[in-house]
Amino acid sequence: MPTGSDVLTGVTPTSTYRLQLRPEFPFAAAEAVVPHLASLGVSHLHLSPVLEAVPGSTHGYDVTDHTRVRAELGGEAGLRALARTAREHGLGLVLDIVPNHMAVPSPLRLNVPLWEVLREGPDSPYARWFDIEWEADGGQVLLPVLAEPPGPQDFAPDREAGLLRHGDWEFPLREGTAGLALPELLAAQWYRPAWWREARTELNYRRFFTISDLIGVRVEDPEVFAATHAKVLELVRDGVAEGLRIDHVDGLADPEGYLRRLRSAVGDGCWVVVEKILARQERLPPAWPVAGTTGYDALYRVDGVLTDPEGAAELARRYQEFTGSADWRETARAAAREVLTGDLAAELAALERAAGPGPAAGVRELLIAYPVYRPYPGGPELDPQALAEAAAAAGPGAVAGVRDLVRRDPAFAARFAQTSAALRAKSLEDRAFYRYAPLLSATEVGGDPGQPAVTPAEFHAYCAELDRDRPASGTVLSTHDTKRSADVRARISALSQAPAVIGRPGGADPQLAWVARQTALGLGEAPERAERLAEALLKGVREAALHTSWTDQDPAYEDTVAGYAQQEAELPPELAEAARANLLGMTLLHLAMPGVPEVYQGAETEYRALVDPDNRRPARFPQEVLARLDAGAAPLGPAEEKLALTAALLRLRRDRPGLFTGYTPLDARGPAAGHCLAFARTGGLVAAATRLAHRLAGAGGWRDTALPLPPGKWTAVLDPGVSYEGGVPLAELLSARPVALLVREGGDD
């Protein structure tokens, strides 16, 4: 069985294009845009989850039935029709699958396995599907689905139908209990319907992060794996799907075991990537038999290498002075402690019970101390400072006891790791990233707000390693989970080159005023701008949980949020040019570097989006503009420049994949050498991007800086008829635009 870098699949995409399916954009709508996407140059369509989900779901991650393709999207017939049309245009399909969890839906009977467990209890054949701690809560599954605390009088048995009703909710009655009086009947069930707030402390099933209406699935069980993957495996065997994206692999009890079982089932010809957030110094376990990650590690490097480290540090100083905020490390640790003892109190209590009275105190401190989403054998260990802090807080014996448990007890280790992943996601992505905001472009999934900048040397080292170890790994810039699209981040990142532009935003809440100012400048003038900005700011303050939260809302405070959306929207002209350089530079680096790049729906052209649900709005596909550019028209503005560059690179990847092999950094020479980031793909392609364009202009421009090209004659892809040899002045190479894409004559032929 292939492992690690051996996984170069038979159908490795040259690029993917993500489509967010929903009832308003079903398979038939996706089929209609296939000709445009084929013309754009992508090789595969990446579809959001396609299995049956909660009715009306706009994302599909709330799966209710693994055996059927979602009827609201057009059913299996619609999916197979899309696959046929895609194949006719030379495209394949990649499916997004959700092995970690299922929905706790309304109505509950939509999830048949869960319904049967609630009816039959631990003796149900489906009981093995779910991580339920039956010993807790008196042997009943806590169901925190009710809007208010219930009393016995709020329940109405339907004895003939075998149901228990509470408002719109229906629950199955345990066999033999229908004739009992109401108090005894409630006590006799295998479940206890409860107020939703009880989930925080009383929940006794594993869930997705802190979302109690998504119950964890035990795919480590071979029978559960077989039952939940049969339809997906059928679609792979039939050639409907050529690749799989594995959602939230860190949530599984045994990620490596799951991936080995999956690889055995799909064979070596299926491209498989995992959604896993890697810390800065973390690498994917080499034994995992996958092509790589979905690409947030690449996003961090691309964003970071175009961020000014000195300006980012100055913004951090100004931010802390303006808001009184703690530094990043203190903010992250405080958020972790808060989330673990609050939102994840039930998970923490379960781990402490499993650890026993001696080591229990160490569970909390070790979870807070871990530097990565989840520990795994051979992965990064705790640094000495974090270990010392944990030991000081809990006692050396407690910490040692927990570490010993993790090493010798596989069940405890798995649950500890699963809780660690949930803690990192909720405390970093969904809290600390909203509390610490010197430079909002750095508070992105997979990012490091405390160290937002990446040096060119670090970027080149990452790319060389990716090319060597995981050349078919996914890379991304914008996704359905990014808090701000690449276009928005490009504008915000330009602020790192001119920190004074942020000024001192007005408003009673300095934190919110700072965030609103940067968000407004990032979004710029856009359709429905004020409403979208206000919605994003409201979500941000609830996630930050400093003055209001999702579960404890402060209406008076929230009423003030919309006022902060009335912000200046346009960057100063000099920073607008820097934002253009960032955007085109990000596009070039992403599509030319090692890996399999993904374009998010509509992001082949200008795509300014904020956090979901804004980034899941209906996509605009620039079919007419692309046709006009293909007919020879010159691009008008950055949006069309981005489209022309994207199409050129995707088509090269599709038509001449040999160009995109190998990786060699290229060093410019001269007074502005540090402002050029360039590399060669040894198959015969050169990419050069401008770094920190505003700083460059302030220092006098390129002057006599030149880029020595590898041997040969190099044709400019975006400027037909123009070619270069030897050392080319950057003032000439980058005169028309801040990026250059060159192909060596005879390059991969």
DODO-243455 format. One record per residue (C-alpha): x, z, y. Coordinates in steps of 0.1 Angstrom, whole numbers, always signed. Each point is the difference from the previous one (the first is absolute). Example, Ala and Ser with C-alpha at 12.3 -4.5 7.8 and 13.67 -1.06 7.14 Angstrom:
SITE      xx      zz      yy
SITE    +123     +78     -45
SITE     +14      -7     +34
//
This chain:
SITE      xx      zz      yy
SITE      +0      +0      +0
SITE     +14      -9     +34
SITE      +8     +28     +24
SITE     +11      +2     +37
SITE     +18     -31     +13
SITE      -7     -18     -33
SITE     -36      -5     +11
SITE      +2     -34     +15
SITE     -33     -13     -12
SITE     -10     -34     -11
SITE     -25      -4     +28
SITE     +18     +18     +29
SITE     -19     -10     +32
SITE     +20     -15     +28
SITE     -23     +18     +24
SITE     -35     +16      +0
SITE     -29      +1     +24
SITE     -22     +31      +0
SITE     -38      -4      +2
SITE     -23     +29      +6
SITE     -31      -6     -20
SITE     -33     +16      +8
SITE     -37      -9      -3
SITE      +3     -19     +34
SITE     +31     -19     -13
SITE      -5      -6     -37
SITE     +18     -23     -25
SITE     -18     -31     +14
SITE     +13      +7     +35
SITE     +35      +4     -14
SITE      -4     -33     -18
SITE      -9     -17     +33
SITE     +33     +10     +16
SITE     +22     -11     -30
SITE      +8     -34     +15
SITE     +13     +17     +32
SITE     +21     +25     -19
SITE     +14     -27     -23
SITE      +9     -20     +31
SITE     +16     +31     +15
SITE     +24      +1     -29
SITE      -8     +32     -19
SITE      +2      -1     -38
SITE     -24     +28      -9
SITE     -32     +16     +14
SITE      +1     +38      -3
SITE     -35     +13      -3
SITE     -12     +35      +8
SITE     -16     +18     -30
SITE     -25     -22     -18
SITE     -16     +24     -26
SITE     -34     +15      +5
SITE      +0     +26     +29
SITE     -23     +21     +20
SITE     -27     -22     +15
SITE      +9     -13     +34
SITE     +36     +12      -3
SITE     +22     -18     +25
SITE     +32      +5     -19
SITE      -7      +2     -38
SITE     +23     +30      -8
SITE     -31     +20     -10
SITE      -3     -15     -35
SITE     -32      +8     -19
SITE      +4     -23     -31
SITE     +32     -14     -14
SITE     -18     -23     -23
SITE     -16     -23     +26
SITE     +11     -21     +29
SITE     -19     +10     +32
SITE     -34     -16      +3
SITE      -1      +4     +38
SITE     +31     -23      +1
SITE     -15     -27     -22
SITE      +7     +15     -35
SITE     +24     -13     -26
SITE     -14     -35      +4
SITE      +9      +1     +37
SITE     +35     +13      -7
SITE      +7     -26     -26
SITE     -12     -27     +23
SITE     +23     +12     +27
SITE     +29      +0     -25
SITE      -8     -36     -10
SITE      -1     -12     +37
SITE     +32     +19      +7
SITE     +17     -17     -30
SITE     -12     -34     +12
SITE     +19      +7     +32
SITE     +31     +13     -17
SITE      -8     +37      +5
SITE      -1     +29     -23
SITE     -18     +34      +3
SITE     +14     +35      +2
SITE     -25     +29      -7
SITE      +1     +34     +15
SITE      -8     +26     -27
SITE      -9     +37      +3
SITE     +11     +20     -30
SITE      +1     +34     +16
SITE     -36      +8      +9
SITE     -37     -10      -1
SITE     -28      +7     +23
SITE     -23     +30      +0
SITE     -28     -23     +12
SITE     -35      +4     +13
SITE     -19      -6     -23
SITE     +22     +18     -25
SITE     -12     -21     -29
SITE     +19     -30     +14
SITE     +31     +17     -16
SITE     -11      +1     -36
SITE     +30     +18     -14
SITE      -4     +28     +26
SITE     -37      +1      -5
SITE      +4      +6     -37
SITE     +26     +27      +6
SITE     -23     +18     +23
SITE     -28      -3     -26
SITE     +20      +9     -31
SITE     +29     +21     +13
SITE     +34      +3     -16
SITE     -13     -14     -33
SITE      -8     -33     +15
SITE     +20     -30     -12
SITE      +7      -6     +37
SITE     +13     +35      +7
SITE     +36     -12      -6
SITE      -4     -25     +29
SITE      +2     +26     +27
SITE     +24     +28     +10
SITE     -25     +29      -1
SITE     +10     +36      -1
SITE     -30     +12     -21
SITE     +12     +36      -1
SITE      -4      +3     +38
SITE     -34      +6     +17
SITE     -17     +14     -30
SITE      +4     -31     -22
SITE     -19     -22     +25
SITE     +14     -30     +19
SITE      -4      +7     +37
SITE     -17     -30     +16
SITE      +5      +5     +38
SITE     -24     -28     +10
SITE     -28     +18     +19
SITE      -3      +0     +38
SITE     -10     +37      +3
SITE      +5     +31     -21
SITE     -28      -2     -27
SITE     -23     +27     -12
SITE     -18      +0     -34
SITE     -32     -10     +18
SITE     +16     -33     +12
SITE      +2     -14     -36
SITE     -29     -16     -18
SITE      +2      -7     -37
SITE     -16     -32     -13
SITE      -4     +12     -36
SITE     -15     -32     -13
SITE     +27     -22     +14
SITE     +28     +25      -9
SITE     +11      +2     +36
SITE      +8     +27     +26
SITE      -8     -11     +36
SITE     +13     +12     +34
SITE     -11     -22     +28
SITE     +12     -35      -8
SITE     +24     +13     -26
SITE      -8      -2     -37
SITE     +20     +18     -27
SITE      -4      -2     -38
SITE     -15     +30     -18
SITE     +20     +14     -29
SITE     -18      -6     -33
SITE     -22     +30     -10
SITE      -2     +15     +35
SITE     -31     -18     +15
SITE     -23     +28     -10
SITE     +20     +28     +16
SITE     -11     +18     +31
SITE     +18     -13     +31
SITE     +27     +27      +4
SITE      +9      -2     -37
SITE      -2     -38      +1
SITE     +25      -2     +28
SITE     +24     +24     -17
SITE      -3     -20     -33
SITE     +13     -33     +14
SITE     +35     -14      -4
SITE      +3      -4     +37
SITE      -9     +19     +32
SITE     -12     -20     +30
SITE     +16     +15     +31
SITE      +4      -3     +37
SITE     +28     -25      +8
SITE     +21     +27     +18
SITE      +5     +18     -33
SITE     +23     -27     -12
SITE     +29     +14     +21
SITE      +3     +31     -20
SITE     -21      -2     -32
SITE      +4     -36     -13
SITE     +10      -1     -36
SITE      +6     -37      -6
SITE     +29     -21     +12
SITE      -9     -24     +29
SITE     +16     -27     +21
SITE     +18     +19     +27
SITE     -27     +22     +17
SITE     -29     -24      -7
SITE     -23     +18     -23
SITE     -22     -30      -7
SITE     +29     -17     -17
SITE      +7     +18     -34
SITE     +33      -4     -17
SITE      +2     -21     -33
SITE     +23      +9     -29
SITE     +14     -34      -7
SITE     +29     +17     -18
SITE     -25      +2     -29
SITE      +3     -32     -21
SITE     -37      -2      -5
SITE      -8      +4     +37
SITE     +27     -26      +9
SITE     -16     -24     -25
SITE     -35      +5     +13
SITE      +9      -1     +37
SITE     +23     -31      -3
SITE     -18     -22     -25
SITE     -16     -22     +27
SITE     +31      -3     +21
SITE     +21      -9     -31
SITE     -26     -26     -10
SITE      +3     -16     +35
SITE     +38      +0      -4
SITE      -2     -15     -35
SITE     -24     -27     +12
SITE     +23     -10     +29
SITE     -24     +11     +26
SITE     +26     +24     +13
SITE     +38      -5      +0
SITE     +10     +33     +17
SITE     -11     +36      +5
SITE      +4     +25     +28
SITE      -3     +35     -13
SITE     -17     +23     +25
SITE     +15     +35      +6
SITE     +23      +2     -31
SITE     +12     +34     +12
SITE     -34     +15      -9
SITE      +4      -7     -37
SITE     +12     +28     -24
SITE     +27     -23     -14
SITE      +7     -30     +21
SITE     +28     -14     -21
SITE     -20      +4     -33
SITE     -30     -17     +17
SITE     +21     -29     +12
SITE     +16      -5     -34
SITE     -34      -1     -16
SITE     -12     -24     +26
SITE     +31     -23      -3
SITE      -5      -1     -38
SITE     -36     -10      +5
SITE      +5     -27     +27
SITE     +33     -14     -13
SITE     +31     -10     +19
SITE     -17     -29     +18
SITE     -22     +22     +23
SITE     +14     +10     +34
SITE      -6     +37      +5
SITE      +7     +21     +31
SITE      -8     +36      +7
SITE     -13     +17     +32
SITE     +27     +27      +4
SITE     +13     +15     +32
SITE     +37      +4      -2
SITE     +19     +24     +23
SITE     +30     -14     +19
SITE     +26      +8     -26
SITE     -24      -4     -30
SITE      +0     -28     -25
SITE     -26     -11     -25
SITE      +9     +14     -35
SITE     +21     -28     -16
SITE     -18      +4     -34
SITE     -34      -9     +14
SITE      -9     -34     -14
SITE     -13     -15     +32
SITE     +12     -25     +25
SITE      +1     +27     +28
SITE     -22     +16     +26
SITE     -27     -14     +22
SITE     +25      +0     +29
SITE      -3     +30     +24
SITE     +38      +6      -5
SITE      +6     -35     +14
SITE     -24      +6     +29
SITE     +20     +30     +11
SITE     +32     -20      +0
SITE     -14     -29     +19
SITE     -16     +22     +26
SITE     +30     +23      +2
SITE     +26     -27      +6
SITE     -19     -12     +31
SITE      -4     +35     +14
SITE     +25     +12     +26
SITE     +15     +33     -12
SITE     +10     +12     +34
SITE     -33      -7     +15
SITE     -19     +15     -29
SITE     +21     +32      +5
SITE      -9      +0     +37
SITE     -37      -5      -8
SITE      +2     +30     -23
SITE     +16     +21     +27
SITE     -27     -11     +26
SITE     -28      +5     -26
SITE     +11     +36      -9
SITE      +4      +9     +37
SITE     -34     -15      +9
SITE     -20     +13     -30
SITE     +19     +31     -10
SITE      +0     -13     -36
SITE     +24     +13     -27
SITE     +26     -24     -14
SITE      -8     -23     -30
SITE     +13     +23     -27
SITE     -19     +30     +12
SITE     -32     -20      +5
SITE      +2     -14     -35
SITE      +6     +33     -17
SITE     -28     +17     +20
SITE     -24     -27      -9
SITE     +10      +2     -37
SITE      -6     +38      -1
SITE     -33      -4     +18
SITE     -13     -27     -23
SITE     +12     +17     -32
SITE     -16     +33      +8
SITE     -31     -16     +16
SITE     -12     -34     -12
SITE     +19      +3     -34
SITE      -7     +37      -5
SITE     -18      -7     -33
SITE     +29     -21     -13
SITE     +25     +26     +10
SITE     -20     +28     -17
SITE      -2     -20     -32
SITE     +38      -4      +0
SITE      +6     +36      +8
SITE     -23     +10     -29
SITE     +19     -23     -23
SITE     +34     +14     +12
SITE     -10     +36      -6
SITE      +5     +31     +22
SITE     +38      -2      +1
SITE      +8     -35     +12
SITE     -33      -5     +18
SITE     +15      +8     +34
SITE     +25     -28      -5
SITE     -26     -27      -5
SITE     -10      -2     +36
SITE     +36      +1     +14
SITE     +13     -26     -24
SITE     -28     -24      +8
SITE      +6      +3     +37
SITE     +38      -4      -5
SITE      +0     -32     -20
SITE     +13     -29     +21
SITE     -18     -28     -19
SITE     -36      -7     -10
SITE      +5     +11     -36
SITE     +29     +12     -20
SITE      +8     -18     -32
SITE     +29      +1     -25
SITE     +31     -14     +15
SITE     -16      -1     +35
SITE     +13     +17     +32
SITE      +4     +37      -3
SITE      -5     +26     +26
SITE     +27      +2     +26
SITE     +18     +34      +3
SITE     -17      +9     +33
SITE     -35      -7     -13
SITE      +7     +19     -32
SITE     +14     +30     +20
SITE     -30      +1     +22
SITE     -24      -1     -30
SITE     +20     +28     -16
SITE      +0     +21     +32
SITE     -38      -4      +3
SITE     -10      +6     -37
SITE     +30     +17     -15
SITE     +27     -16     -21
SITE     -16     +11     -33
SITE     -33     -16      +8
SITE     +16     -33     +11
SITE     +22      +0     -31
SITE     -30      +8     -22
SITE     -20     -30     +13
SITE     +30     -24      -3
SITE      +4     +11     -36
SITE     -37      -6      -6
SITE      +3     -35     +14
SITE     +29      -7     -23
SITE     -15     +13     -33
SITE     -38      -3      +4
SITE     -11     -36      +2
SITE     -36      +9      +9
SITE     +10     +23     +28
SITE     +26     -25     +12
SITE     -26     -28      +1
SITE     -25     +21     +20
SITE     +27     +13     +23
SITE     +11     -36      +7
SITE     -36     -13      +5
SITE      -6     +28     +25
SITE     +33      -7     +18
SITE     -11     -36      +5
SITE     -34     +10     +14
SITE     +17     +25     +23
SITE     +25     -25     +14
SITE     -27     -26      +6
SITE     -23     +24     +18
SITE     +25     +21     +19
SITE     +23     -29     +11
SITE     -21     -32      +3
SITE     -33     +17      +8
SITE     +11     +29     +22
SITE     +37      +3     +11
SITE      +0     -38      +9
SITE     -29      +7     +24
SITE     +16     +32     +15
SITE     +35     -14      +6
SITE      -1     -31     +22
SITE     +30      -7     +21
SITE      +0     -36     -12
SITE     -33     -10     -18
SITE     +15     -30     -16
SITE     +21     +23     -22
SITE     -30     +20     -12
SITE      -7     -25     -27
SITE      -5      +3     -38
SITE     +35      +3     -15
SITE     +15      +7     +34
SITE     +22     +28     +13
SITE     -11     +11     +35
SITE     +30     +23      +2
SITE     +24     -29      -5
SITE     -19     -31     +10
SITE     +30     -23      +6
SITE     +19     -19     -27
SITE     +35     -14      +7
SITE      +8     -36      -8
SITE     +24     +12     -27
SITE     -27     +21     -16
SITE     -24     -30      +1
SITE     +25     -23     -16
SITE      +9     +26     -27
SITE     -37      +4      -9
SITE      -5     -38      -2
SITE     +31      -5     -22
SITE     -12     +28     -23
SITE     -35     -14      -2
SITE     +14     -35      -8
SITE     +22     +16     -27
SITE     -24     +25     -16
SITE     -36     -10      +8
SITE      -1     -36     +13
SITE     -37      -4      -9
SITE     -11     +32     +17
SITE     -28      -3     +26
SITE      +6      +2     +37
SITE     -26      +5     +28
SITE      -4      +4     +37
SITE     -38      +5      +3
SITE     -24     +13     -27
SITE     -35     +15      -3
SITE     +18     +34      +2
SITE     +23      -5     +30
SITE      -9     +21     +30
SITE      +9     -28     +24
SITE      +6     -37      -9
SITE     +34     -16      +5
SITE     -11     -16     +33
SITE     -10     +34     +14
SITE     +32     +17     -12
SITE     +21     -28     +15
SITE     -15      +8     +34
SITE      +4     +38      -4
SITE     +35      -3     -13
SITE     +10     -18     +31
SITE      -5     +33     +18
SITE     +31     +13     -17
SITE     +20     -24     +22
SITE     -16     +13     +32
SITE     -11     +36      -5
SITE      -8      +5     +37
SITE     -30     -24      -4
SITE     -20     +27     -18
SITE      +0     +21     +32
SITE     -20     +32      +0
SITE     -35     -10     -13
SITE     -29     +19     +16
SITE     -25     +22     -17
SITE      -7     +36     -10
SITE     +15      -5     -34
SITE     +36     -12      +3
SITE      +3      -9     -37
SITE     -31     -22      +0
SITE     +10     -15     +34
SITE     +33     -10     -14
SITE     -15     -15     -32
SITE     -27     -18     +20
SITE     +26     -16     +24
SITE     +21     -14     -28
SITE     -30     -11     -21
SITE     -15     -18     +30
SITE     +33     -18      +8
SITE      +3      -9     -37
SITE     -35     -15      -3
SITE      +1     -17     +34
SITE     -29     -21     +11
SITE     -22      -6     -31
SITE     -36      -5      -9
SITE     -21     +32      +2
SITE     +31     +17     +11
SITE     -14     +32     +15
SITE     -23      +7     -30
SITE     +28      -7     -25
SITE     +25     +21     +18
SITE     -25     +29      +4
SITE      -8      -1     -37
SITE     +37      +1     -10
SITE      +7     +28     +24
SITE     -29     +20     -14
SITE     +13      -5     -35
SITE     +34     +10     +11
SITE     -10     +34     +15
SITE     -21      +8     -30
SITE     +30      -8     -23
SITE     +24     +20     +22
SITE     -24     +30      -3
SITE     +14     +17     +31
SITE     -33      +3     +20
SITE     -26     -16     -24
SITE      +0     -12     -36
SITE     -21     -19     -25
SITE     -14     +32     -15
SITE      -1     +22     +32
SITE     -10     -23     +28
SITE      +1     +11     +37
SITE     -27     -21     +17
SITE     +10     +10     +35
SITE     +37     -10      -6
SITE     -10     -32     -17
SITE     -22     -10     +29
SITE     +31      -2     +21
SITE     +19     -24     -23
SITE     -17     -32     +12
SITE     +13      +6     +35
SITE     +36      -3     -12
SITE      -8     -35     -12
SITE      -2     -13     +36
SITE     +38      -7      +1
SITE     +21     -28     +14
SITE      +2     -26     -27
SITE     +28     -23      +9
SITE     +37      +4      -3
SITE     +22      -8     +30
SITE     +12     -36      -2
SITE     +35      +9     -11
SITE     -13     +21     -29
SITE     -25     -27      -9
SITE     +29     -23      -6
SITE     +17     +27     -21
SITE     -32      +4     -20
SITE      +0     -37      -7
SITE     +36      +2     -12
SITE     -10     +30     -22
SITE     -30     -18     -15
SITE     +18     -32      -8
SITE     +30     +19     -12
SITE     -22     +21     -23
SITE     -17     -31     -14
SITE     +33     -18      -6
SITE     +18     +30     -16
SITE     -30      +8     -22
SITE      -5     -36     -13
SITE     +37      -9      -4
SITE     +14     +33     -15
SITE      +0      +7     -38
SITE     -32      +9     -17
SITE     -35     -15      -2
SITE     -16      +1     +34
SITE     -37      +7      +6
SITE     -20     -12     +29
SITE     -30     +21      +8
SITE     -33     -19      +7
SITE      +2     -17     +34
SITE     +35     +13      +7
SITE     +15     -35      -2
SITE      -9      -2     +36
SITE      -4     +27     +27
SITE     -16     +30     -17
SITE      -4     +32     +20
SITE     -17     +27     -20
SITE      -1     +38      +1
SITE      -6     +24     -28
SITE     -29      -6     -25
SITE     -27      -9      +2
SITE     +13     -21     +29
SITE     +26     -17     -23
SITE     -28     -10     -24
SITE     -20     -20     +25
SITE     -10     -35     -11
SITE     +31     -22      +1
SITE      +5     -31     +22
SITE     +17     -29     -18
SITE     +17     -24     +25
SITE      -7     -31     -19
SITE      -5     -23     +30
SITE     +31     +13     +17
SITE     +21      -5     -31
SITE     -13     -36      -3
SITE      +9      -7     +36
SITE     +35     +14      -4
SITE      +4     -21     -32
SITE     -10     -31     +21
SITE     +30      +6     +22
SITE     -14     +21     +29
SITE     +23     +26     +15
SITE      -9     +37      -5
SITE     -18     +15     +30
SITE      +9     +37      +4
SITE     +14     +26     -24
SITE     -31      -2     -23
SITE      +6     -36      -8
SITE     +38      +5      -1
SITE      -6     +26     -27
SITE     -23     -23     -19
SITE     +25     -29      +1
SITE     +28     +23     -12
SITE     -21     +15     -27
SITE     -11     -33     -14
SITE     +35     -14      +1
SITE     +15     +29     -20
SITE     -29      +2     -25
SITE      +2     -37      -7
SITE     +37      +2      -5
SITE      -4     +29     -24
SITE     -26     -20     -19
SITE     +17     -34      +0
SITE     +37     +10      -1
SITE      +1     +35     -16
SITE     +37      -5      -8
SITE      +8      +5     +37
SITE     -11     +36      -2
SITE     +27     +13     -24
SITE     +30     +22      +8
SITE      +6     +19     +32
SITE     +30      +0     +24
SITE      +0     +17     +34
SITE     +13     -22     +29
SITE     +18     +17     +29
SITE      -2     -15     +35
SITE     +31      +2     +22
SITE      +1      +7     +37
SITE     -12     +26     +25
SITE     -37      -1     -12
SITE      +7      -1     -37
SITE     -20     +31      -7
SITE     -32     -17     +13
SITE      +1     -26     -28
SITE     -12      +8     -35
SITE      +8     -29     -23
SITE      +5      -7     -37
SITE      +3     -28     -24
SITE     -18      -5     -33
SITE     +27     -16     -20
SITE     -24     -26     -13
SITE      +3     -16     +34
SITE     -20     +17     +27
SITE     +11     +19     +31
SITE     -23     +23     +20
SITE     +10     +14     +34
SITE     -21     +24     +21
SITE      +4     +16     +34
SITE      +3     +38      +1
SITE     -10     +21     +30
SITE      -7     -30     +22
SITE      -7     +21     +31
SITE     +33     +18      -2
SITE     +17     -34      -6
SITE     -15     -14     +32
SITE     +10     +30     +20
SITE     +36      -4     -13
SITE      +3     -36     +12
SITE     -13     -19     -30
SITE     +20     -17     -28
SITE     +28     -11     +22
SITE     +27     -15     -23
SITE     -13     +17     -32
SITE      +0     -23     -30
SITE     -12      +0     -36
SITE     +25     -15     -25
SITE     -21     -19     -26
SITE     +10      -4     -37
SITE     +16     -33      -9
SITE     -22     -31      +2
SITE     -24     -17     +24
SITE     -30     +21      +9
SITE     -34     -14     +11
SITE     -23     +19     +22
SITE     -33      +2     -18
SITE     -21      +6     +31
SITE     +18     -26     +21
SITE      +1     -33     -20
SITE     +31     -21      +7
SITE     +21     +29     +12
SITE     +29     +12     -22
SITE     +31     +22      +3
SITE     +34      +5     -16
SITE     +26     +27      +3
SITE      -3     +26     +27
SITE     -31      -6     +21
SITE      -6     +18     +34
SITE     -30     +22      -2
SITE     -11     -10     +34
SITE      -4     -35     -15
SITE     -13     +10     -34
SITE     -26     +24     +15
SITE      -9     -19     +32
SITE     -35     -10     -10
SITE     -11     +31     -18
SITE     +16     +34     -10
SITE      +4     -10     -37
SITE     +16     -28     -19
SITE      -6     -14     -35
SITE     +26     -24     -14
SITE      +2     -18     -33
SITE     +33     -15     -13
SITE      -2     -37      -6
SITE      +0      -3     -38
SITE      -8     +37      -2
SITE     -16      +7     -34
SITE      -2     -36     -12
//
